[in-house]
Amino acid sequence: MRGAKALDESYLVVIGASAGGIEALVRLVTALPAEFPAPVVIAQHADPHAPSHLGEILQRQTALQVVTIDEGEEEMRPSTIYVVPAGRNVAIRAAKVMGSGRLRGHPIPSIDALFISAAEAYGDRVIAIILTGMGTDGVAGVRAVKERGGTVLVQEPESAAFPALPAAIPLSHVDYTTSLESLAPLLTTLTAGPRDADITNPEVLTAFLNQLRSRTGIDFRQYKTPTIIRRLSRLMATAGCETLKDYLRHLTAHPEAYQRLISTFLIKVTEFFRDPALFAQLRDNILPDIVDHARTNRAELRLWSAGCATGEEAYSLAIALAELLGDEIDTFPIRIFATDLDSDAIAFARRGIYPSSAFSEMPPALVTKYFTRVDDAFQIKKRIRNLTVFGEYDLGQRAPFPRIDLVLCRNVLIYFTKELQQRTLQLFAFSLRGGGYLVLGKSETTSPLPQYFATVQPALKIFRRQGERLLIPAPAITDGNAGRERTMPRRVALSAIAAPRRATMGEMPAPRWSLVDRLGLFLFESPIGVVVVDRNYDISTINQAARTMLGIHGQGIGEDLVHLAEIPSSELKSALDAAFRNEAVGTTREIAAPNIATNETRHLQIVCYPDHTLSKEGKVEGVIVLATDITANARRLRELESESEHYKETLERLSTQNNELKMRQTTLTEANDELTQANAELRSANEHLLISAEEAEAAAEEVETLNEEMQATSEELETLNEELQATVEELNTTNEELAARSNDLERTAKDREAELISAKQTLETLSAVVLHTPLIVCLLDHNRRVAVASQEYVALAEHNDGALPPIGGQWNHHNRSLKLNYNGAARKYKIEQILLPQDGTDVMLILTPESTTVA
């Protein structure tokens, strides 16, 4: 264990628990080491009217110091547990924990209050833990922790005595779900901090992010470095990896860890109607304007929530439209695109089930109107869910949605570099129609691309699309293999990450270009057209020169080159097939490409080479096509031929003229045939496009079918929920029966107590009677001691010292008669025993003298 860090650099651990939490807390703190490097603050729901002994219980089980917080403030120290007593709340301010006065209500102490204040004071250095319990206190606090970059650990609901509270935490807010046994070692690892100093080295970090991009196709190189470093350090710590090299090996051995890595890098915190002032502006001005535009142009209303996280923002837009349109919402064409890079967050949004704490900014009337209660949570109604389309989407790589009326992209750009911010704004500028609206976060701006956005509401960061239409922006990944990175990962050598080259002071490392890099850069910037296609003739890589020569507009990646290029497809296909068969390697083909718009013919020189780098068992999987525009050379060649013909005309005018006419007629016929063939190919291409459109519609119908299946599954879950509710009702009935039995037992106990009181009163009465009776009588208690005796008995006992026990003495006689001295004469007394258990005394003894005197 390393030495404790300074408190302003250490972590803070806050723990919330409810029902069943004492046992869980005892098991957790018992496993924490004595030198735990962070303070721990615990909020456990308890009855404010009963004294709390949680501090004493924990102190007996842990080597850490336990302090109970009363009213006032306490300086926090590492290796110390601070317990919030019943009936109080606490708040974290800087390095101090402060207790409140006595409070009423429930739940007290509040887990939300503790977590929110801890997040404000410690930011991304707070570690929040949710243990067993009931209710939803803690959900809002967890949200605050995630908003500030903190870490959230949740006990597995299956291992919790009361799983309602752990299950209420949205999965998108949870970093780790673990058992109690694994929680203490995980806490120790997290609070120890990063172990690899090289993680801050730009070379090392860039190499790692390149590896991640090659493996997943997601480029985090444009994200802000401090954010990446903080989140990566936590993942390395929990994986037990000392260096990035070790963590790469861990990822290789556990591919499923890539998804956790991606989810950790992303920001996934939102809520319904977040920023009420903004949604008021949308409701009153923006949405009515775009609805009127859609009505006027008879167009579909299209909105886009970019970076939607768990979907609250998209559903808020749908609800706002439903309130605006009323019953028209079911017939008005609306499509709300909700996209995010995190697949887990998208899956959560598609379910549409949220805890009650997520509706803090939504009026209760809207919750009742648009949500259905499911246990302690709420599910969005189907008519609102049908307006939204959720999907995974990378703002740095994917093509934009067209004809969008409104884009909301709040608190996403702040995590991007300036280059990625500009690319994203270009994407929005292409997507938005003229006059469409863009909404950004309060700390974001359109300054990287101001000419396309006019400010509407500066305080709310609302902008409007202006200026000329933009072309589709290129993906952020600019190298030639970008289109194939998902299927052909390139891995960075581990040695490059383990021992990067370091620049000395004052020395800037010169870029090193390999032959492959230089050749690749030359090909992508040269006037020679370069295209790489696979066995399906789909374009894998293409440079700008090739797009210009072949008449390809847009990216073209993944599309069929044969039908996309504006040249005769039969000749191009023939050349490609020959290369795939490894025949006529490097053979030059000249292809005439008629330009219908200008009525001119371009001449291209095409050379196809098999790409053996992807060959499998001798089979060529790709072909490299080099295209050169030789139109000028062809034109010059025709000029030379014309001059030659002119000289021949001088010698053989008549015969040459006749031959010229025949040749021109043949040329025109061939050109006409080529034009006819080109038109046929265009018609064929158009048919293919129509077929593709039909296939897309079929795919949409399949998605609709899948959606219906999911709805059926949801109905089955509702049925199961009803069965569970029936079980709960049975349990309530059982509890009522137990309560009735408890009441019967209490009444029986009261009856017995009344009988006992009556018996004591009877005993007192009997004692008074016995004391003054003229008979020789005594009462023995349960221990056969003389409890009460008559005056006659007392006198007889005094005259027979030792023969009869006095009051309080032990009765040891077991005979039925006894000889005693009475007034100087010995007499025999008969002993009669009467059992008196109902009076609280075992025996009443009556001594009756017999008629004769014993000599």
Buried (B, 14 or more C-beta within 10 A) or exposed (E): EEEBBEBEEBBBBBBBBBBBBBBBBBBBBBBBBEBBBBBBBBBBBBEBEEEBEBBEBBBEBBEBEBBBBEEEEBEBBBBBBBBBBBBBBBBBEEBEBBBBEEBEEEBBBBBBBBBBBBBBBBBBBBBBBBBBBBBBBBBBBBBBBBBBBBBBBBBBBEBBBBBBBBBBBBBBBBBBBBEBEBBBBBBBBBBBBBBBEBBEBEBBBBBBBBBBBBBBBBBBBBBEBEBBEBBBBBBBBBBEBEBBBBBBBBBEEEEEBBEBBBBBBBBBBBBBBBBEEBBEBBBEEBBEBBBEBBEEEEBEBBBBBBBBBBBBBBBBBBBBBBBBBEEEBEEBEBBBBBBBBBEBBBBBBBBBBBBBBBBEBBEEEBBEEBBBEBBBBBBBBEEBBBBBBBBBBBBBBBBBBEEBBBBBBBBBBBBBBEEBBBBBBBBBBBBBBEEBBBBBBEEBBBEBBEEBBBEBBEEBBBBBBBEEEBEBBEBBBEEBBBBBBEEEEEEBEBEBBBEBEEEEEEEEEEEEEEEEEEEBEEBBEEEBBBBBBBEEBBBBBBBBBBBBBBBBEEBBBEBBBBBBBBBBBEBBBBBBEBBBEEEEEEEEBEBBBBEEEEEEBBBBBBBBBBBEEBEEEEEBBBBBBBBBBBBEEBEEEEEEEEEEBEEBBEEEEEEBEEEEEEEEEEEEEEEEEBEEEBEEBBEEBEEEEEEEEEEEEEEEEEEEEEBEEEEEEBEEEEEEEEEEEEEEEEEEEEEEEEEEEEEEEEEEEEEEEEEEEEBEEBBEEBBEEBBEBEEBBBBBBEEBBBBBBBBBBBEBBEEBEEEBBBBEBEBEEEEEEBEBBBEEEEBBBEBEEEEBEEBBBBBBBBBEBEEEEEE
